[in-house]
Amino acid sequence: MANLNVSSKKIINLLGNQDMQEKYFIIPEYQRPYRWDTEKCAVLWSDIVDFRQSSTGKNEEYFLGTIVVCPNEKGNLEVIDGQQRLTSLLLLLRAFYRVLEQTESTPDTAAKITTLKSKIAPCIWDVDVLTAEITDRTAIRLHTQVATETDNEILHEILANGEISEECRSNYAVNYLYFLKQCQEYARTNPMDWYHLCLTILNDCILLPIESDSLNSALTIFSTLNDRGLPLSDADIFKARLYKMAQQKDEFVEQWKELVALAEGASISVDDLFRYYTHVLRAKEKITDKEIGLRRFYTDNRNKQLENENLFNHLIELAGFWQDINNSKTNQDVEASNFVNDEAAKWLQCLSVYPNEFWKYAVSVFFIANKGAQSFKDDFAALLKQLTAFLYAKFLVAPTVTAIKDDIYKLCVAIYHGEKNALSYVMPAPIHYEQNTGRITKGLLMINAYLFDEKQKLLPTKTEIEHIFPKKWQETNYNGWSIIDAEQYLEQLGNKIIFEKRLNIQAGNGYFGKKKEQYQKSDIVEVRKLAGENANDWLPSDIQKRQQQIVDRLKQFFDNCFEVASIPKKKLTFPITSKPNR
């Protein structure tokens, strides 16, 4: 069991303790770069000043927060949590020291300046234990090893010399100059209290360091604490482990940057990529039971999964695949895609509005298993069509986002191992389309739009659900309608249609005859067809008729994919024609 050392410490005792001489606080490479802005620094400054000015001087203390640290093999303390706060405190102390350096010494102030400088100095640098003189201004108490940080030299320059150009836009520089300005102003306007403010920070401001001799325990402690909005992600932890295992550190840093850039281009996080790849590894081992936490999955058994030789290459490829999908949002984009054809793009669009992302697990497994197949695009489109039918049909029967978990896990295994019966389902009869459609209404309407006309091009990227009979209406304005009719028919599928957002805004809550002017401008075939209706009123009978048409289309779509439960009962089987290529 890990040993923990927890005790509140004054700033002067935490940073300036003699035991910390020739030892350092290390910001590990997996941490995020320094991200505090002047707004956060202003809060810290005003809190300390308010505490000083309201303090009665009776052993009062101001709690600044926690930091979680773990000693490394050299005895230095790796900061697992609290690096943003700790870095800001060092910048603040350096600003105080700089003002003391700039303050003209007089008989009345000389002793105060010397004393305060001797108290602050060991919090920033190594000092001689006998004379308290600074031995080396480059031996700074805080070292950062953040792999993607480019301005470490700026931090070093600030802490070593207390000078930085006002043109520098690094967060280190901006925040240091903010603290320096505040210190200078306080010393000018409150000369009698200035020295006491310095002592307040050193002696009355408290941090709670939690020291663990186990990195895993330190990370666990960290995960339960609030770091003011800058928590480490699972990917940050994995980056740390992978960095330590990497033989070529610089090469790893560049690869990680590429992975992050690809993930951003795919509009997903690196955590998402690791999660998707989890299901590739689970499928490989034919695991279909409940998932475990992402961090535990990759770090159990001494980082077994992180040591997978294919891990990083697969993550890069997977990120590129999802970036390609994310970019395939128009017909022109699809033409340039390496993985998506027109048919696949339609079903991806329908899946993108499904209430959860479990489908992405199966898609990721399919990519890794089949990425080298010549027929990839056609096979991918076939999978997406079947997956769309399965997910929406299953939701109509069991309208919960978790009802398809086990099916997806089994599908991932089947896809990875090239099993012919990768997806099967027996649909119950009858299905009540009037119920349980709330969260999948947009998806059903998108499917219907594609079924309405097989030549329908990819739907516009910005669409909304249009209520043909408007949600806001006045009874006297609509022929044949009553409040009872509105309550019964307003939210039925027959009264809804997928429509371009910009045109929907222009159509507003107008009556049917007026809306048709905007319907005619649509790129959606079904909407233009609606504009061709001769009637100028949209009545309950019209909704009933269209409702039945939509239901018939969807039923035929599902029936073509699955057998409705009847005699004889059959199951749809979806063959994966490509051989696994891993």
C-alpha positions in Angstrom: 0.0 0.0 0.0 1.3 3.4 -0.9 2.5 5.7 1.9 0.9 9.2 2.0 2.3 12.3 3.7 -0.3 15.0 4.1 0.3 18.2 6.1 -0.6 21.9 5.4 2.5 24.0 4.9 3.2 27.7 4.7 4.6 28.9 1.4 8.0 29.6 3.0 8.1 26.1 4.5 7.0 24.3 1.3 9.3 26.1 -1.2 12.0 27.6 1.0 12.6 24.6 3.3 16.3 23.7 3.7 15.4 20.1 2.7 14.3 21.4 -0.7 17.8 22.9 -1.4 19.2 21.2 -4.5 15.8 19.5 -5.0 13.1 20.7 -7.4 9.5 20.6 -8.2 9.2 18.9 -11.6 6.3 19.5 -14.0 6.1 16.1 -15.8 6.0 15.8 -19.6 2.4 14.6 -19.5 1.0 17.7 -17.9 -0.7 20.4 -20.0 1.3 23.6 -20.8 0.8 26.5 -18.4 -2.6 27.9 -19.2 -3.5 30.3 -16.4 -4.6 33.7 -17.8 -4.5 37.1 -16.2 -8.1 36.7 -15.0 -7.1 33.7 -12.8 -4.0 35.6 -11.7 -6.2 38.6 -10.8 -8.4 36.4 -8.6 -5.4 35.0 -6.8 -3.9 38.5 -6.3 -7.2 40.1 -5.1 -7.8 37.1 -2.7 -4.4 37.5 -1.1 -4.8 41.3 -0.8 -8.3 41.1 0.6 -7.1 38.5 3.1 -4.2 40.8 4.2 -6.4 43.8 4.5 -9.1 42.0 6.5 -6.7 40.0 8.7 -6.7 40.7 12.4 -3.2 39.2 12.7 -4.3 36.5 15.2 -2.8 33.4 13.5 -5.1 33.6 10.6 -4.3 31.6 7.5 -5.4 31.7 3.9 -5.8 28.3 2.1 -4.6 28.4 -1.5 -5.5 24.8 -2.4 -3.8 21.4 -2.7 -1.0 20.0 -4.7 -0.3 16.3 -5.3 3.3 15.3 -5.6 5.3 12.0 -6.0 9.0 11.7 -5.5 10.9 10.5 -8.6 14.1 8.3 -8.6 16.2 11.4 -8.0 14.3 12.6 -5.0 12.7 15.5 -6.8 8.9 16.0 -6.5 6.8 15.4 -9.6 3.7 17.6 -9.5 0.7 15.5 -10.4 -1.9 18.1 -9.5 -1.6 21.8 -8.9 1.1 22.8 -11.4 -0.9 25.7 -12.7 -1.3 27.2 -9.2 2.3 26.4 -8.2 3.7 28.0 -11.3 1.6 31.1 -10.7 2.9 31.4 -7.1 6.5 31.2 -8.3 5.8 34.0 -10.8 4.2 36.1 -8.0 7.1 35.6 -5.6 9.6 36.5 -8.4 7.6 39.7 -9.0 7.8 40.5 -5.2 11.6 39.9 -5.3 12.0 42.1 -8.4 10.2 45.0 -6.7 12.5 44.5 -3.6 15.5 44.6 -6.0 14.2 47.8 -7.5 13.3 49.5 -4.2 15.8 52.2 -3.0 17.4 51.2 0.2 17.2 53.7 3.1 18.2 53.5 6.7 14.5 52.8 7.5 14.0 50.1 4.8 17.4 48.5 4.3 16.9 45.8 7.0 13.4 45.0 5.8 14.5 44.6 2.2 17.4 42.4 3.1 15.3 40.2 5.4 12.4 39.8 2.9 14.9 39.0 0.1 16.5 36.4 2.2 13.1 34.8 2.9 11.9 34.8 -0.7 15.2 33.7 -2.3 15.2 30.1 -1.1 11.7 29.7 -2.5 13.0 30.4 -6.0 16.7 29.4 -6.0 19.3 27.4 -4.2 21.0 29.5 -1.5 24.0 29.0 0.7 22.9 27.4 4.0 25.2 29.7 6.0 25.0 33.0 4.3 21.6 32.7 2.6 23.2 34.2 -0.5 21.9 32.9 -3.8 24.5 30.4 -5.1 23.1 30.0 -8.6 20.2 32.0 -10.2 19.9 29.3 -12.8 19.2 26.6 -10.1 15.5 27.4 -10.1 13.1 25.6 -7.7 10.6 24.7 -10.5 11.5 22.7 -13.6 9.0 22.0 -16.4 9.4 19.0 -18.7 6.2 19.5 -20.6 6.9 17.9 -24.0 4.8 20.2 -26.1 5.7 23.5 -24.3 7.8 25.9 -26.4 8.5 28.7 -24.0 10.3 27.0 -21.2 13.2 29.4 -21.8 10.9 32.3 -21.1 10.0 30.9 -17.7 13.7 30.3 -17.0 14.6 33.9 -18.0 11.8 35.3 -15.8 12.7 33.4 -12.7 16.4 33.8 -13.2 16.6 37.5 -14.0 13.1 39.0 -13.3 13.1 40.6 -16.7 11.0 40.0 -19.9 9.9 42.0 -22.8 6.4 43.4 -22.7 6.0 42.3 -26.3 6.3 38.6 -25.2 2.9 36.9 -25.4 3.8 33.8 -23.5 1.4 33.1 -20.6 4.5 33.1 -18.3 5.4 36.6 -19.5 1.9 38.0 -19.5 1.1 36.8 -16.0 4.5 37.7 -14.6 4.2 41.3 -15.9 0.7 41.4 -14.4 2.0 40.4 -11.0 4.9 42.8 -11.3 2.6 45.7 -12.1 0.3 44.9 -9.2 3.3 44.6 -6.8 4.7 47.9 -8.0 1.4 49.7 -7.6 0.8 48.2 -4.2 4.3 49.3 -3.0 3.6 52.8 -4.3 0.2 53.3 -2.8 0.6 51.2 0.4 4.3 51.7 1.3 3.8 51.0 5.0 1.9 47.8 4.3 3.9 46.5 1.4 6.4 44.6 3.4 3.6 43.0 5.5 1.9 41.8 2.3 5.2 40.0 1.4 5.2 38.3 4.8 1.5 37.4 4.5 2.2 35.4 1.3 5.2 33.7 2.9 3.9 33.0 6.3 0.1 33.1 6.2 -0.8 31.5 2.8 -1.2 27.8 3.1 -0.9 25.0 0.6 -1.8 21.3 1.3 0.8 19.1 -0.3 -0.3 15.5 -0.6 2.8 13.4 -1.2 2.6 9.7 -2.3 5.5 7.4 -2.9 3.4 5.7 -5.6 2.7 7.4 -9.0 -0.5 5.3 -9.4 -1.7 6.4 -6.0 -0.9 10.0 -6.7 -2.8 9.8 -9.9 -5.8 8.3 -8.2 -5.8 11.0 -5.5 -5.5 13.6 -8.3 -8.5 12.2 -10.1 -10.7 12.9 -7.1 -9.7 16.5 -6.6 -10.9 19.6 -8.4 -8.1 21.5 -10.2 -10.1 24.6 -11.0 -11.1 23.4 -14.5 -7.7 22.0 -15.7 -7.9 18.3 -14.9 -5.7 15.7 -16.6 -7.4 13.6 -19.2 -6.7 9.8 -19.5 -4.7 10.7 -22.6 -2.4 12.9 -20.6 -1.6 10.0 -18.3 -1.1 7.7 -21.3 1.2 10.3 -22.9 3.3 10.2 -19.8 3.7 6.4 -19.8 4.3 6.3 -23.5 6.9 9.1 -23.3 8.8 7.2 -20.6 8.8 4.0 -22.7 9.8 5.8 -25.9 13.4 5.2 -27.1 13.3 8.3 -29.3 11.9 11.1 -27.1 11.9 13.8 -29.7 10.3 11.5 -32.3 7.5 10.6 -29.8 6.8 14.3 -29.1 6.4 15.0 -32.8 4.1 11.9 -33.2 2.0 13.0 -30.3 1.6 16.4 -31.8 0.5 14.8 -35.1 -2.1 12.6 -33.1 -3.5 15.7 -31.4 -3.8 17.6 -34.6 -5.5 14.7 -36.4 -7.9 14.3 -33.4 -8.8 18.0 -33.6 -9.4 17.8 -37.3 -11.7 14.9 -36.6 -13.6 16.9 -33.9 -12.8 14.3 -31.3 -10.5 14.1 -28.4 -7.4 11.9 -28.0 -9.4 10.2 -25.1 -12.0 9.3 -27.7 -9.3 7.7 -29.9 -8.1 5.6 -27.1 -11.6 4.6 -26.3 -12.4 3.6 -29.9 -9.1 1.6 -30.0 -10.1 -0.1 -26.7 -12.8 -1.9 -28.7 -10.3 -3.0 -31.3 -8.2 -4.7 -28.6 -11.3 -6.1 -26.9 -12.5 -7.5 -30.2 -9.2 -9.1 -30.9 -9.4 -10.9 -27.6 -13.1 -11.7 -28.2 -14.2 -9.8 -25.1 -17.9 -9.0 -25.0 -18.5 -8.3 -21.3 -18.8 -5.0 -19.5 -16.2 -2.3 -20.2 -13.8 -1.2 -17.5 -12.4 2.3 -17.1 -10.2 3.6 -19.9 -7.3 4.3 -17.6 -7.5 1.0 -15.9 -7.8 -0.8 -19.3 -4.5 0.6 -20.6 -2.4 0.7 -17.4 -3.4 -2.6 -15.7 -0.7 -5.3 -15.7 2.2 -2.9 -15.9 0.9 -0.9 -18.9 0.4 -4.1 -21.0 -1.9 -2.5 -23.6 0.3 0.6 -23.8 3.3 -1.6 -24.8 1.4 -3.0 -27.8 3.8 -2.4 -30.7 0.9 -1.4 -33.0 -0.7 1.0 -30.6 0.6 4.3 -31.8 0.5 3.5 -35.5 -3.1 2.3 -35.2 -4.0 5.5 -33.2 -2.5 7.7 -35.9 -4.3 5.7 -38.7 -7.6 5.7 -36.7 -7.3 9.5 -36.2 -6.7 10.0 -39.9 -9.8 7.8 -40.7 -12.1 9.8 -38.4 -10.7 13.1 -39.8 -11.6 11.8 -43.3 -15.1 11.0 -42.1 -15.5 14.4 -40.3 -14.5 16.1 -43.6 -16.9 14.1 -45.7 -19.9 16.4 -45.2 -20.6 17.5 -48.7 -20.7 15.7 -52.0 -17.5 17.5 -53.1 -15.8 16.3 -49.9 -16.8 12.7 -50.5 -15.2 12.7 -53.9 -11.9 13.4 -52.2 -12.3 10.9 -49.4 -10.1 7.8 -49.1 -12.7 5.8 -47.2 -16.2 7.2 -47.8 -18.4 6.9 -51.0 -21.7 8.6 -51.6 -23.7 5.8 -50.1 -21.6 5.6 -46.9 -21.8 9.4 -46.5 -25.6 9.2 -46.3 -25.6 6.6 -43.5 -22.9 8.3 -41.6 -25.0 11.4 -41.6 -27.9 9.5 -40.1 -25.7 7.8 -37.5 -24.2 11.2 -36.5 -27.5 12.2 -34.9 -28.1 8.9 -33.1 -28.4 9.4 -29.3 -25.1 7.7 -28.5 -21.7 7.0 -30.0 -21.5 3.2 -29.6 -21.7 2.8 -33.4 -18.3 4.5 -33.6 -16.8 1.5 -31.8 -17.9 -0.9 -34.5 -16.9 1.5 -37.3 -13.4 1.9 -35.7 -13.0 -1.9 -35.5 -14.1 -2.3 -39.1 -11.5 0.2 -40.2 -8.6 -1.4 -38.4 -9.7 -4.9 -39.6 -10.3 -4.0 -43.2 -8.3 -0.8 -44.0 -6.3 -2.6 -46.7 -9.2 -4.2 -48.6 -9.7 -3.0 -52.2 -13.5 -3.2 -51.7 -13.3 -1.1 -48.4 -15.6 1.7 -49.6 -18.4 -0.6 -50.7 -18.1 -2.9 -47.7 -18.0 0.1 -45.4 -21.2 1.5 -47.0 -22.9 -1.8 -46.6 -22.0 -2.0 -42.9 -23.2 1.5 -42.3 -26.5 0.8 -43.9 -27.1 -2.3 -41.8 -25.8 -0.5 -38.7 -28.2 2.4 -39.3 -31.2 0.0 -39.7 -30.3 -2.0 -36.7 -29.7 0.9 -34.3 -32.9 2.8 -35.2 -35.0 -0.3 -35.3 -33.7 -1.4 -31.9 -34.4 2.0 -30.4 -38.0 1.9 -31.6 -38.4 -1.3 -29.7 -36.2 -0.4 -26.7 -35.9 3.4 -26.4 -32.8 3.5 -24.2 -29.3 4.5 -25.2 -27.8 1.5 -23.5 -30.0 -1.2 -25.0 -27.5 -1.8 -27.9 -24.3 -2.1 -25.8 -24.1 -5.9 -25.8 -25.0 -6.1 -29.5 -22.2 -3.6 -30.4 -19.7 -5.5 -28.3 -20.6 -8.8 -30.1 -20.6 -7.0 -33.5 -17.1 -5.7 -32.9 -15.8 -9.2 -32.2 -17.6 -10.5 -35.3 -16.2 -7.7 -37.5 -12.6 -8.1 -36.3 -12.6 -11.8 -36.9 -14.3 -11.6 -40.3 -17.3 -13.7 -39.2 -20.1 -13.9 -41.8 -23.0 -13.4 -39.4 -21.7 -10.1 -38.1 -25.2 -8.5 -37.4 -28.5 -10.2 -36.9 -31.8 -9.1 -35.4 -35.4 -10.4 -35.1 -37.8 -7.4 -35.2 -41.0 -7.8 -33.2 -44.3 -6.9 -34.8 -46.0 -4.5 -34.6 -43.8 -1.5 -34.1 -45.6 1.7 -32.9 -43.9 4.5 -34.8 -46.1 7.0 -33.1 -44.3 6.3 -29.8 -40.6 6.2 -28.7 -39.3 8.4 -31.5 -38.4 11.6 -29.6 -34.6 11.3 -29.5 -34.4 9.7 -32.9 -36.9 11.8 -34.8 -34.3 13.7 -36.7 -32.5 10.5 -37.7 -35.7 8.9 -38.9 -36.6 11.9 -40.9 -33.1 11.9 -42.5 -33.5 8.2 -43.4 -36.9 8.9 -44.8 -35.5 11.7 -47.0 -33.0 9.3 -48.5 -35.6 6.6 -49.0 -38.0 9.1 -50.6 -35.7 9.5 -53.6 -32.8 7.2 -54.2 -31.1 10.0 -56.1 -31.2 12.4 -53.2 -27.7 13.9 -52.8 -26.1 14.3 -49.4 -28.3 16.4 -47.2 -27.1 19.9 -46.3 -24.8 20.1 -43.3 -27.1 22.4 -41.3 -30.7 21.0 -41.1 -33.5 21.2 -38.6 -36.8 19.5 -38.0 -39.5 21.6 -39.6 -43.1 21.4 -38.3 -45.2 21.7 -41.4 -48.1 22.8 -39.3 -46.3 25.3 -37.1 -45.7 24.8 -33.3 -46.9 28.4 -32.7 -50.3 29.1 -34.2 -53.6 30.9 -33.6 -56.7 28.9 -34.0 -58.5 31.5 -36.0 -55.8 31.5 -38.7 -56.1 27.8 -39.6 -59.0 26.3 -41.5 -60.1 23.0 -40.0 -57.8 23.0 -37.0 -58.6 22.9 -33.2 -56.5 22.8 -30.1 -57.4 19.2 -29.7 -56.2 18.5 -33.3 -52.9 20.3 -32.6 -52.2 18.3 -29.5 -52.8 15.1 -31.4 -51.0 15.7 -34.6 -48.4 18.4 -34.0 -45.5 16.1 -33.0 -46.3 13.2 -35.3 -43.7 12.2 -37.9 -46.2 13.1 -40.6 -46.1 16.7 -39.6 -42.3 16.9 -39.6 -39.7 17.1 -42.3 -36.0 17.6 -42.5 -35.3 21.1 -43.8 -32.3 23.5 -44.3 -31.8 25.6 -41.2 -31.5 28.9 -43.1 -34.7 28.3 -45.1 -36.5 27.1 -41.9 -35.7 30.4 -40.2 -37.2 32.3 -43.2 -40.3 30.1 -43.3 -40.9 30.7 -39.6 -44.4 30.0 -38.3 -46.2 30.9 -41.5 -49.2 29.0 -42.8 -48.6 26.2 -45.3 -49.3 28.2 -48.5 -46.8 30.8 -47.5 -44.1 28.3 -46.4 -44.2 26.6 -49.8 -42.3 29.6 -51.2 -39.3 28.5 -49.0 -39.9 24.8 -49.6 -39.3 25.4 -53.4 -35.8 26.6 -52.7 -34.7 23.5 -50.9 -32.1 21.0 -52.1 -34.0 18.2 -50.4 -36.2 16.4 -53.0 -39.0 15.5 -50.4 -39.3 19.2 -49.4 -39.6 20.4 -53.0 -42.2 17.7 -53.6 -44.2 19.1 -50.6 -44.0 22.6 -52.2 -45.7 21.2 -55.2 -48.9 20.3 -53.3 -51.9 22.2 -54.7 -53.5 22.9 -51.4 -52.7 26.0 -49.4 -53.7 24.5 -46.0 -52.1 21.7 -44.2 -54.8 19.6 -42.4 -55.0 16.7 -40.0 -55.9 14.4 -42.9 -52.6 15.5 -44.7 -50.6 14.6 -41.6 -52.3 11.2 -41.3 -51.6 10.4 -45.0 -48.0 11.5 -44.8 -47.5 9.7 -41.5 -48.5 6.4 -43.2 -46.2 7.0 -46.1 -43.2 7.6 -43.8 -44.1 4.5 -41.7 -44.4 2.4 -44.9 -41.0 3.5 -46.2 -39.3 2.9 -42.8 -41.0 -0.5 -42.5 -39.9 -1.5 -45.9 -36.3 -0.4 -45.1 -36.2 -2.4 -41.9 -38.0 -5.4 -43.5 -35.3 -5.5 -46.2 -32.7 -5.6 -43.5 -34.5 -7.7 -40.8 -37.3 -10.2 -40.7 -40.4 -9.0 -38.8 -41.1 -11.6 -36.1 -43.7 -13.9 -37.6 -43.8 -17.5 -38.9 -41.4 -18.5 -40.2 -38.9 -16.5 -38.0 -35.7 -15.7 -39.8 -32.7 -13.6 -38.9 -30.9 -11.1 -41.1 -27.2 -12.0 -41.6 -24.7 -9.4 -42.8 -21.6 -10.9 -44.4 -18.3 -9.1 -44.0 -16.7 -9.8 -47.4 -13.3 -8.4 -46.7 -10.7 -10.4 -44.9 -9.2 -8.9 -41.8 -6.2 -6.8 -42.6 -4.3 -5.8 -39.5 
